[in-house]
Amino acid sequence: MRGERGSPFTELGSYANLCDAARVILETEDDRLGAIFFRVYVWPSSEPSDAEVLSRLEYQSPKRYYLLTRRNS
């Protein structure tokens, strides 16, 4: 999680799945309506796999910016 653009990220924790992580973010934002967690960024200088591209999900609320990353197991 990050507040103003350029501020450092704060770790919110590790979660078993995307739904658990999204639920924590929605609770933090006091958002009962849900949200869209999806933005694809493709690096023009490389050819990442679909799995690499989809391992980073972003959410921008009016207050904060969130980045969900999948850790390799």
PDB file of N, CA, C and O in Angstrom:
ATOM      1  N   MET A   1       0.847  -1.173   0.000  1.00  0.00           N
ATOM      2  CA  MET A   1       0.000   0.000   0.000  1.00  0.00           C
ATOM      3  C   MET A   1       0.889   1.231   0.000  1.00  0.00           C
ATOM      4  O   MET A   1       1.940   1.252   0.640  1.00  0.00           O
ATOM      5  N   ARG A   2       0.463   2.242  -0.715  1.00  0.00           N
ATOM      6  CA  ARG A   2       1.198   3.503  -0.746  1.00  0.00           C
ATOM      7  C   ARG A   2       0.185   4.626  -0.694  1.00  0.00           C
ATOM      8  O   ARG A   2      -0.884   4.533  -1.298  1.00  0.00           O
ATOM      9  N   GLY A   3       0.514   5.685   0.025  1.00  0.00           N
ATOM     10  CA  GLY A   3      -0.361   6.848   0.100  1.00  0.00           C
ATOM     11  C   GLY A   3      -0.158   7.743  -1.107  1.00  0.00           C
ATOM     12  O   GLY A   3      -0.446   7.342  -2.235  1.00  0.00           O
ATOM     13  N   GLU A   4       0.329   8.934  -0.882  1.00  0.00           N
ATOM     14  CA  GLU A   4       0.581   9.878  -1.968  1.00  0.00           C
ATOM     15  C   GLU A   4       1.582   9.290  -2.954  1.00  0.00           C
ATOM     16  O   GLU A   4       2.468   8.527  -2.569  1.00  0.00           O
ATOM     17  N   ARG A   5       1.439   9.649  -4.225  1.00  0.00           N
ATOM     18  CA  ARG A   5       2.372   9.156  -5.244  1.00  0.00           C
ATOM     19  C   ARG A   5       3.800   9.497  -4.833  1.00  0.00           C
ATOM     20  O   ARG A   5       4.102  10.625  -4.442  1.00  0.00           O
ATOM     21  N   GLY A   6       4.659   8.506  -4.931  1.00  0.00           N
ATOM     22  CA  GLY A   6       6.053   8.699  -4.569  1.00  0.00           C
ATOM     23  C   GLY A   6       6.369   8.343  -3.130  1.00  0.00           C
ATOM     24  O   GLY A   6       7.541   8.226  -2.771  1.00  0.00           O
ATOM     25  N   SER A   7       5.363   8.170  -2.303  1.00  0.00           N
ATOM     26  CA  SER A   7       5.626   7.783  -0.919  1.00  0.00           C
ATOM     27  C   SER A   7       6.000   6.301  -0.884  1.00  0.00           C
ATOM     28  O   SER A   7       5.653   5.560  -1.804  1.00  0.00           O
ATOM     29  N   PRO A   8       6.692   5.863   0.146  1.00  0.00           N
ATOM     30  CA  PRO A   8       7.118   4.457   0.197  1.00  0.00           C
ATOM     31  C   PRO A   8       5.927   3.510   0.395  1.00  0.00           C
ATOM     32  O   PRO A   8       4.896   3.887   0.953  1.00  0.00           O
ATOM     33  N   PHE A   9       6.100   2.290  -0.073  1.00  0.00           N
ATOM     34  CA  PHE A   9       5.078   1.266   0.121  1.00  0.00           C
ATOM     35  C   PHE A   9       5.118   0.749   1.552  1.00  0.00           C
ATOM     36  O   PHE A   9       6.176   0.717   2.181  1.00  0.00           O
ATOM     37  N   THR A  10       3.964   0.346   2.058  1.00  0.00           N
ATOM     38  CA  THR A  10       3.840  -0.282   3.363  1.00  0.00           C
ATOM     39  C   THR A  10       3.313  -1.691   3.149  1.00  0.00           C
ATOM     40  O   THR A  10       2.327  -1.878   2.436  1.00  0.00           O
ATOM     41  N   GLU A  11       3.944  -2.675   3.745  1.00  0.00           N
ATOM     42  CA  GLU A  11       3.537  -4.071   3.608  1.00  0.00           C
ATOM     43  C   GLU A  11       2.242  -4.311   4.373  1.00  0.00           C
ATOM     44  O   GLU A  11       2.133  -3.955   5.546  1.00  0.00           O
ATOM     45  N   LEU A  12       1.276  -4.908   3.717  1.00  0.00           N
ATOM     46  CA  LEU A  12       0.021  -5.257   4.384  1.00  0.00           C
ATOM     47  C   LEU A  12      -0.009  -6.715   4.813  1.00  0.00           C
ATOM     48  O   LEU A  12      -0.890  -7.116   5.574  1.00  0.00           O
ATOM     49  N   GLY A  13       0.930  -7.506   4.343  1.00  0.00           N
ATOM     50  CA  GLY A  13       0.991  -8.909   4.746  1.00  0.00           C
ATOM     51  C   GLY A  13       0.933  -9.854   3.562  1.00  0.00           C
ATOM     52  O   GLY A  13       0.855  -9.437   2.407  1.00  0.00           O
ATOM     53  N   SER A  14       0.974 -11.140   3.883  1.00  0.00           N
ATOM     54  CA  SER A  14       0.885 -12.199   2.880  1.00  0.00           C
ATOM     55  C   SER A  14      -0.438 -12.922   3.077  1.00  0.00           C
ATOM     56  O   SER A  14      -0.893 -13.114   4.205  1.00  0.00           O
ATOM     57  N   TYR A  15      -1.043 -13.315   1.980  1.00  0.00           N
ATOM     58  CA  TYR A  15      -2.358 -13.947   2.041  1.00  0.00           C
ATOM     59  C   TYR A  15      -2.363 -15.195   1.179  1.00  0.00           C
ATOM     60  O   TYR A  15      -1.592 -15.309   0.227  1.00  0.00           O
ATOM     61  N   ALA A  16      -3.235 -16.122   1.520  1.00  0.00           N
ATOM     62  CA  ALA A  16      -3.296 -17.404   0.823  1.00  0.00           C
ATOM     63  C   ALA A  16      -3.774 -17.275  -0.616  1.00  0.00           C
ATOM     64  O   ALA A  16      -3.396 -18.072  -1.475  1.00  0.00           O
ATOM     65  N   ASN A  17      -4.604 -16.274  -0.876  1.00  0.00           N
ATOM     66  CA  ASN A  17      -5.124 -16.124  -2.229  1.00  0.00           C
ATOM     67  C   ASN A  17      -5.506 -14.669  -2.491  1.00  0.00           C
ATOM     68  O   ASN A  17      -5.492 -13.830  -1.590  1.00  0.00           O
ATOM     69  N   LEU A  18      -5.841 -14.401  -3.726  1.00  0.00           N
ATOM     70  CA  LEU A  18      -6.170 -13.046  -4.153  1.00  0.00           C
ATOM     71  C   LEU A  18      -7.400 -12.505  -3.433  1.00  0.00           C
ATOM     72  O   LEU A  18      -7.426 -11.334  -3.053  1.00  0.00           O
ATOM     73  N   CYS A  19      -8.408 -13.333  -3.245  1.00  0.00           N
ATOM     74  CA  CYS A  19      -9.640 -12.874  -2.582  1.00  0.00           C
ATOM     75  C   CYS A  19      -9.367 -12.410  -1.157  1.00  0.00           C
ATOM     76  O   CYS A  19      -9.924 -11.404  -0.718  1.00  0.00           O
ATOM     77  N   ASP A  20      -8.515 -13.131  -0.430  1.00  0.00           N
ATOM     78  CA  ASP A  20      -8.182 -12.721   0.938  1.00  0.00           C
ATOM     79  C   ASP A  20      -7.473 -11.372   0.944  1.00  0.00           C
ATOM     80  O   ASP A  20      -7.785 -10.502   1.757  1.00  0.00           O
ATOM     81  N   ALA A  21      -6.520 -11.206   0.034  1.00  0.00           N
ATOM     82  CA  ALA A  21      -5.783  -9.941  -0.045  1.00  0.00           C
ATOM     83  C   ALA A  21      -6.722  -8.795  -0.437  1.00  0.00           C
ATOM     84  O   ALA A  21      -6.658  -7.713   0.146  1.00  0.00           O
ATOM     85  N   ALA A  22      -7.576  -9.028  -1.407  1.00  0.00           N
ATOM     86  CA  ALA A  22      -8.520  -7.989  -1.842  1.00  0.00           C
ATOM     87  C   ALA A  22      -9.485  -7.628  -0.722  1.00  0.00           C
ATOM     88  O   ALA A  22      -9.829  -6.458  -0.554  1.00  0.00           O
ATOM     89  N   ARG A  23      -9.921  -8.616   0.042  1.00  0.00           N
ATOM     90  CA  ARG A  23     -10.843  -8.352   1.155  1.00  0.00           C
ATOM     91  C   ARG A  23     -10.204  -7.417   2.183  1.00  0.00           C
ATOM     92  O   ARG A  23     -10.862  -6.512   2.696  1.00  0.00           O
ATOM     93  N   VAL A  24      -8.923  -7.636   2.480  1.00  0.00           N
ATOM     94  CA  VAL A  24      -8.223  -6.771   3.436  1.00  0.00           C
ATOM     95  C   VAL A  24      -8.148  -5.343   2.905  1.00  0.00           C
ATOM     96  O   VAL A  24      -8.349  -4.388   3.656  1.00  0.00           O
ATOM     97  N   ILE A  25      -7.859  -5.194   1.611  1.00  0.00           N
ATOM     98  CA  ILE A  25      -7.788  -3.858   1.024  1.00  0.00           C
ATOM     99  C   ILE A  25      -9.156  -3.178   1.079  1.00  0.00           C
ATOM    100  O   ILE A  25      -9.253  -2.006   1.444  1.00  0.00           O
ATOM    101  N   LEU A  26     -10.200  -3.902   0.720  1.00  0.00           N
ATOM    102  CA  LEU A  26     -11.540  -3.308   0.745  1.00  0.00           C
ATOM    103  C   LEU A  26     -11.961  -2.940   2.159  1.00  0.00           C
ATOM    104  O   LEU A  26     -12.641  -1.932   2.352  1.00  0.00           O
ATOM    105  N   GLU A  27     -11.574  -3.734   3.154  1.00  0.00           N
ATOM    106  CA  GLU A  27     -11.853  -3.387   4.547  1.00  0.00           C
ATOM    107  C   GLU A  27     -11.063  -2.146   4.961  1.00  0.00           C
ATOM    108  O   GLU A  27     -11.590  -1.275   5.653  1.00  0.00           O
ATOM    109  N   THR A  28      -9.802  -2.067   4.538  1.00  0.00           N
ATOM    110  CA  THR A  28      -8.968  -0.901   4.845  1.00  0.00           C
ATOM    111  C   THR A  28      -9.580   0.366   4.257  1.00  0.00           C
ATOM    112  O   THR A  28      -9.550   1.427   4.880  1.00  0.00           O
ATOM    113  N   GLU A  29     -10.131   0.247   3.058  1.00  0.00           N
ATOM    114  CA  GLU A  29     -10.731   1.390   2.370  1.00  0.00           C
ATOM    115  C   GLU A  29     -12.183   1.630   2.776  1.00  0.00           C
ATOM    116  O   GLU A  29     -12.790   2.616   2.358  1.00  0.00           O
ATOM    117  N   ASP A  30     -12.737   0.740   3.582  1.00  0.00           N
ATOM    118  CA  ASP A  30     -14.145   0.807   3.982  1.00  0.00           C
ATOM    119  C   ASP A  30     -15.040   0.848   2.737  1.00  0.00           C
ATOM    120  O   ASP A  30     -15.981   1.637   2.650  1.00  0.00           O
ATOM    121  N   ASP A  31     -14.718  -0.021   1.786  1.00  0.00           N
ATOM    122  CA  ASP A  31     -15.435  -0.098   0.519  1.00  0.00           C
ATOM    123  C   ASP A  31     -16.290  -1.364   0.513  1.00  0.00           C
ATOM    124  O   ASP A  31     -15.765  -2.475   0.429  1.00  0.00           O
ATOM    125  N   ARG A  32     -17.592  -1.191   0.601  1.00  0.00           N
ATOM    126  CA  ARG A  32     -18.496  -2.342   0.645  1.00  0.00           C
ATOM    127  C   ARG A  32     -19.015  -2.737  -0.733  1.00  0.00           C
ATOM    128  O   ARG A  32     -19.727  -3.731  -0.869  1.00  0.00           O
ATOM    129  N   LEU A  33     -18.660  -1.965  -1.747  1.00  0.00           N
ATOM    130  CA  LEU A  33     -19.175  -2.219  -3.088  1.00  0.00           C
ATOM    131  C   LEU A  33     -18.270  -3.111  -3.927  1.00  0.00           C
ATOM    132  O   LEU A  33     -18.702  -3.643  -4.949  1.00  0.00           O
ATOM    133  N   GLY A  34     -17.020  -3.279  -3.508  1.00  0.00           N
ATOM    134  CA  GLY A  34     -16.080  -4.057  -4.294  1.00  0.00           C
ATOM    135  C   GLY A  34     -15.226  -3.159  -5.169  1.00  0.00           C
ATOM    136  O   GLY A  34     -15.390  -1.939  -5.181  1.00  0.00           O
ATOM    137  N   ALA A  35     -14.313  -3.779  -5.901  1.00  0.00           N
ATOM    138  CA  ALA A  35     -13.389  -3.004  -6.719  1.00  0.00           C
ATOM    139  C   ALA A  35     -12.850  -3.874  -7.844  1.00  0.00           C
ATOM    140  O   ALA A  35     -12.943  -5.100  -7.802  1.00  0.00           O
ATOM    141  N   ILE A  36     -12.289  -3.224  -8.840  1.00  0.00           N
ATOM    142  CA  ILE A  36     -11.650  -3.926  -9.941  1.00  0.00           C
ATOM    143  C   ILE A  36     -10.148  -3.905  -9.686  1.00  0.00           C
ATOM    144  O   ILE A  36      -9.538  -2.839  -9.603  1.00  0.00           O
ATOM    145  N   PHE A  37      -9.559  -5.090  -9.562  1.00  0.00           N
ATOM    146  CA  PHE A  37      -8.126  -5.231  -9.342  1.00  0.00           C
ATOM    147  C   PHE A  37      -7.497  -5.773 -10.614  1.00  0.00           C
ATOM    148  O   PHE A  37      -7.239  -6.971 -10.727  1.00  0.00           O
ATOM    149  N   PHE A  38      -7.258  -4.904 -11.552  1.00  0.00           N
ATOM    150  CA  PHE A  38      -6.652  -5.415 -12.777  1.00  0.00           C
ATOM    151  C   PHE A  38      -6.109  -4.269 -13.598  1.00  0.00           C
ATOM    152  O   PHE A  38      -6.844  -3.349 -13.957  1.00  0.00           O
ATOM    153  N   ARG A  39      -4.859  -4.319 -13.887  1.00  0.00           N
ATOM    154  CA  ARG A  39      -4.231  -3.380 -14.796  1.00  0.00           C
ATOM    155  C   ARG A  39      -3.005  -4.090 -15.332  1.00  0.00           C
ATOM    156  O   ARG A  39      -2.163  -4.538 -14.554  1.00  0.00           O
ATOM    157  N   VAL A  40      -2.890  -4.199 -16.617  1.00  0.00           N
ATOM    158  CA  VAL A  40      -1.795  -4.945 -17.217  1.00  0.00           C
ATOM    159  C   VAL A  40      -0.752  -3.966 -17.735  1.00  0.00           C
ATOM    160  O   VAL A  40      -1.070  -3.044 -18.485  1.00  0.00           O
ATOM    161  N   TYR A  41       0.469  -4.171 -17.336  1.00  0.00           N
ATOM    162  CA  TYR A  41       1.583  -3.389 -17.858  1.00  0.00           C
ATOM    163  C   TYR A  41       2.512  -4.349 -18.578  1.00  0.00           C
ATOM    164  O   TYR A  41       2.952  -5.338 -17.991  1.00  0.00           O
ATOM    165  N   VAL A  42       2.812  -4.079 -19.821  1.00  0.00           N
ATOM    166  CA  VAL A  42       3.707  -4.918 -20.601  1.00  0.00           C
ATOM    167  C   VAL A  42       4.999  -4.154 -20.822  1.00  0.00           C
ATOM    168  O   VAL A  42       4.987  -3.024 -21.310  1.00  0.00           O
ATOM    169  N   TRP A  43       6.096  -4.767 -20.467  1.00  0.00           N
ATOM    170  CA  TRP A  43       7.402  -4.148 -20.608  1.00  0.00           C
ATOM    171  C   TRP A  43       7.830  -4.216 -22.067  1.00  0.00           C
ATOM    172  O   TRP A  43       7.995  -5.313 -22.601  1.00  0.00           O
ATOM    173  N   PRO A  44       8.013  -3.088 -22.721  1.00  0.00           N
ATOM    174  CA  PRO A  44       8.343  -3.104 -24.150  1.00  0.00           C
ATOM    175  C   PRO A  44       9.728  -3.675 -24.456  1.00  0.00           C
ATOM    176  O   PRO A  44       9.970  -4.139 -25.571  1.00  0.00           O
ATOM    177  N   SER A  45      10.619  -3.647 -23.501  1.00  0.00           N
ATOM    178  CA  SER A  45      11.982  -4.116 -23.758  1.00  0.00           C
ATOM    179  C   SER A  45      12.168  -5.602 -23.477  1.00  0.00           C
ATOM    180  O   SER A  45      13.269  -6.125 -23.647  1.00  0.00           O
ATOM    181  N   SER A  46      11.115  -6.293 -23.051  1.00  0.00           N
ATOM    182  CA  SER A  46      11.231  -7.719 -22.778  1.00  0.00           C
ATOM    183  C   SER A  46       9.942  -8.420 -23.178  1.00  0.00           C
ATOM    184  O   SER A  46       8.963  -7.777 -23.556  1.00  0.00           O
ATOM    185  N   GLU A  47       9.953  -9.717 -23.095  1.00  0.00           N
ATOM    186  CA  GLU A  47       8.770 -10.497 -23.436  1.00  0.00           C
ATOM    187  C   GLU A  47       8.381 -11.369 -22.245  1.00  0.00           C
ATOM    188  O   GLU A  47       8.665 -12.566 -22.237  1.00  0.00           O
ATOM    189  N   PRO A  48       7.732 -10.778 -21.237  1.00  0.00           N
ATOM    190  CA  PRO A  48       7.359 -11.572 -20.062  1.00  0.00           C
ATOM    191  C   PRO A  48       6.258 -12.567 -20.417  1.00  0.00           C
ATOM    192  O   PRO A  48       5.487 -12.358 -21.354  1.00  0.00           O
ATOM    193  N   SER A  49       6.202 -13.637 -19.660  1.00  0.00           N
ATOM    194  CA  SER A  49       5.138 -14.620 -19.859  1.00  0.00           C
ATOM    195  C   SER A  49       3.818 -14.063 -19.341  1.00  0.00           C
ATOM    196  O   SER A  49       3.796 -13.073 -18.609  1.00  0.00           O
ATOM    197  N   ASP A  50       2.733 -14.700 -19.723  1.00  0.00           N
ATOM    198  CA  ASP A  50       1.429 -14.290 -19.207  1.00  0.00           C
ATOM    199  C   ASP A  50       1.412 -14.368 -17.683  1.00  0.00           C
ATOM    200  O   ASP A  50       0.848 -13.495 -17.023  1.00  0.00           O
ATOM    201  N   ALA A  51       2.021 -15.397 -17.130  1.00  0.00           N
ATOM    202  CA  ALA A  51       2.058 -15.561 -15.675  1.00  0.00           C
ATOM    203  C   ALA A  51       2.780 -14.393 -15.011  1.00  0.00           C
ATOM    204  O   ALA A  51       2.342 -13.915 -13.965  1.00  0.00           O
ATOM    205  N   GLU A  52       3.885 -13.925 -15.606  1.00  0.00           N
ATOM    206  CA  GLU A  52       4.615 -12.784 -15.043  1.00  0.00           C
ATOM    207  C   GLU A  52       3.784 -11.510 -15.114  1.00  0.00           C
ATOM    208  O   GLU A  52       3.736 -10.740 -14.154  1.00  0.00           O
ATOM    209  N   VAL A  53       3.131 -11.289 -16.250  1.00  0.00           N
ATOM    210  CA  VAL A  53       2.305 -10.088 -16.414  1.00  0.00           C
ATOM    211  C   VAL A  53       1.156 -10.095 -15.408  1.00  0.00           C
ATOM    212  O   VAL A  53       0.862  -9.064 -14.802  1.00  0.00           O
ATOM    213  N   LEU A  54       0.508 -11.236 -15.225  1.00  0.00           N
ATOM    214  CA  LEU A  54      -0.650 -11.322 -14.344  1.00  0.00           C
ATOM    215  C   LEU A  54      -0.283 -11.505 -12.871  1.00  0.00           C
ATOM    216  O   LEU A  54      -1.169 -11.632 -12.026  1.00  0.00           O
ATOM    217  N   SER A  55       1.004 -11.520 -12.560  1.00  0.00           N
ATOM    218  CA  SER A  55       1.422 -11.664 -11.161  1.00  0.00           C
ATOM    219  C   SER A  55       1.433 -10.329 -10.423  1.00  0.00           C
ATOM    220  O   SER A  55       1.745 -10.286  -9.233  1.00  0.00           O
ATOM    221  N   ARG A  56       1.097  -9.245 -11.109  1.00  0.00           N
ATOM    222  CA  ARG A  56       1.045  -7.913 -10.502  1.00  0.00           C
ATOM    223  C   ARG A  56      -0.326  -7.306 -10.774  1.00  0.00           C
ATOM    224  O   ARG A  56      -0.651  -6.992 -11.919  1.00  0.00           O
ATOM    225  N   LEU A  57      -1.117  -7.142  -9.741  1.00  0.00           N
ATOM    226  CA  LEU A  57      -2.431  -6.526  -9.867  1.00  0.00           C
ATOM    227  C   LEU A  57      -2.427  -5.217  -9.102  1.00  0.00           C
ATOM    228  O   LEU A  57      -1.885  -5.145  -7.999  1.00  0.00           O
ATOM    229  N   GLU A  58      -3.015  -4.195  -9.666  1.00  0.00           N
ATOM    230  CA  GLU A  58      -3.013  -2.865  -9.062  1.00  0.00           C
ATOM    231  C   GLU A  58      -4.433  -2.415  -8.767  1.00  0.00           C
ATOM    232  O   GLU A  58      -5.386  -2.806  -9.441  1.00  0.00           O
ATOM    233  N   TYR A  59      -4.545  -1.593  -7.751  1.00  0.00           N
ATOM    234  CA  TYR A  59      -5.823  -0.981  -7.403  1.00  0.00           C
ATOM    235  C   TYR A  59      -5.551   0.432  -6.924  1.00  0.00           C
ATOM    236  O   TYR A  59      -4.717   0.645  -6.044  1.00  0.00           O
ATOM    237  N   GLN A  60      -6.251   1.397  -7.500  1.00  0.00           N
ATOM    238  CA  GLN A  60      -6.099   2.804  -7.113  1.00  0.00           C
ATOM    239  C   GLN A  60      -7.387   3.265  -6.455  1.00  0.00           C
ATOM    240  O   GLN A  60      -8.423   3.357  -7.113  1.00  0.00           O
ATOM    241  N   SER A  61      -7.332   3.551  -5.174  1.00  0.00           N
ATOM    242  CA  SER A  61      -8.492   4.103  -4.478  1.00  0.00           C
ATOM    243  C   SER A  61      -8.341   5.628  -4.467  1.00  0.00           C
ATOM    244  O   SER A  61      -7.297   6.144  -4.863  1.00  0.00           O
ATOM    245  N   PRO A  62      -9.351   6.338  -4.026  1.00  0.00           N
ATOM    246  CA  PRO A  62      -9.198   7.793  -3.921  1.00  0.00           C
ATOM    247  C   PRO A  62      -8.091   8.193  -2.941  1.00  0.00           C
ATOM    248  O   PRO A  62      -7.533   9.284  -3.055  1.00  0.00           O
ATOM    249  N   LYS A  63      -7.769   7.321  -1.979  1.00  0.00           N
ATOM    250  CA  LYS A  63      -6.777   7.659  -0.957  1.00  0.00           C
ATOM    251  C   LYS A  63      -5.420   7.013  -1.172  1.00  0.00           C
ATOM    252  O   LYS A  63      -4.390   7.629  -0.899  1.00  0.00           O
ATOM    253  N   ARG A  64      -5.407   5.766  -1.662  1.00  0.00           N
ATOM    254  CA  ARG A  64      -4.161   5.004  -1.697  1.00  0.00           C
ATOM    255  C   ARG A  64      -4.019   4.214  -2.989  1.00  0.00           C
ATOM    256  O   ARG A  64      -4.967   4.040  -3.754  1.00  0.00           O
ATOM    257  N   TYR A  65      -2.804   3.749  -3.197  1.00  0.00           N
ATOM    258  CA  TYR A  65      -2.460   2.908  -4.336  1.00  0.00           C
ATOM    259  C   TYR A  65      -2.003   1.567  -3.781  1.00  0.00           C
ATOM    260  O   TYR A  65      -1.179   1.520  -2.868  1.00  0.00           O
ATOM    261  N   TYR A  66      -2.527   0.487  -4.322  1.00  0.00           N
ATOM    262  CA  TYR A  66      -2.169  -0.852  -3.854  1.00  0.00           C
ATOM    263  C   TYR A  66      -1.568  -1.647  -5.002  1.00  0.00           C
ATOM    264  O   TYR A  66      -1.986  -1.521  -6.153  1.00  0.00           O
ATOM    265  N   LEU A  67      -0.597  -2.454  -4.672  1.00  0.00           N
ATOM    266  CA  LEU A  67       0.013  -3.349  -5.640  1.00  0.00           C
ATOM    267  C   LEU A  67       0.032  -4.740  -5.026  1.00  0.00           C
ATOM    268  O   LEU A  67       0.676  -4.964  -4.001  1.00  0.00           O
ATOM    269  N   LEU A  68      -0.673  -5.670  -5.652  1.00  0.00           N
ATOM    270  CA  LEU A  68      -0.670  -7.047  -5.202  1.00  0.00           C
ATOM    271  C   LEU A  68       0.305  -7.817  -6.084  1.00  0.00           C
ATOM    272  O   LEU A  68       0.178  -7.810  -7.308  1.00  0.00           O
ATOM    273  N   THR A  69       1.261  -8.469  -5.477  1.00  0.00           N
ATOM    274  CA  THR A  69       2.220  -9.248  -6.233  1.00  0.00           C
ATOM    275  C   THR A  69       2.161 -10.698  -5.776  1.00  0.00           C
ATOM    276  O   THR A  69       2.007 -10.997  -4.591  1.00  0.00           O
ATOM    277  N   ARG A  70       2.286 -11.566  -6.729  1.00  0.00           N
ATOM    278  CA  ARG A  70       2.300 -12.998  -6.422  1.00  0.00           C
ATOM    279  C   ARG A  70       3.734 -13.427  -6.198  1.00  0.00           C
ATOM    280  O   ARG A  70       4.609 -13.191  -7.032  1.00  0.00           O
ATOM    281  N   ARG A  71       3.962 -14.056  -5.066  1.00  0.00           N
ATOM    282  CA  ARG A  71       5.305 -14.551  -4.764  1.00  0.00           C
ATOM    283  C   ARG A  71       5.472 -15.935  -5.328  1.00  0.00           C
ATOM    284  O   ARG A  71       4.561 -16.760  -5.251  1.00  0.00           O
ATOM    285  N   ASN A  72       6.622 -16.193  -5.889  1.00  0.00           N
ATOM    286  CA  ASN A  72       6.904 -17.539  -6.409  1.00  0.00           C
ATOM    287  C   ASN A  72       7.083 -18.489  -5.234  1.00  0.00           C
ATOM    288  O   ASN A  72       7.739 -18.166  -4.244  1.00  0.00           O
ATOM    289  N   SER A  73       6.486 -19.660  -5.366  1.00  0.00           N
ATOM    290  CA  SER A  73       6.614 -20.622  -4.258  1.00  0.00           C
ATOM    291  C   SER A  73       7.618 -21.704  -4.571  1.00  0.00           C
ATOM    292  O   SER A  73       7.847 -22.592  -3.749  1.00  0.00           O
TER     293      SER A  73
END
